[in-house]
Amino acid sequence: MTNGMSQDIEHAVHRLVSERRRLTFTVLSHAFPQCRWQTLFQVLHLLQAKDLVILAPLLWDYEIRVREHIVGAEGRIR
């Protein structure tokens, strides 16, 4: 997978999670049938490292939530 393609998938995954607010990995994998699970987990790892999503384990799946950024009184994002 090329770097440009990886960035396209990253943006598309982030857009979907931002729109839905929360979804399972199963739903995400059905939304991107052209992607291998490994690719989706790599993208989620990048988005989590950028503090854009939260990946939480469920009993048989993972929940993906958009990271809510809160602006504090000092104007910084937390």
NORNORQUI-V421354 format. One record per helix or strand of 2 or more residues. SS is the DSSP state (@ for helix, = for strand). FROM is the first residue (numbers start at 1). LEN is the number of residues. If there is no record, write none. Layout:
BEGIN
((SS & FROM & LEN) (SS & FROM & LEN))
END
This chain:
BEGIN
((@ & 3 & 18) (= & 22 & 3) (@ & 25 & 7) (@ & 37 & 13) (= & 53 & 5) (= & 62 & 5))
END
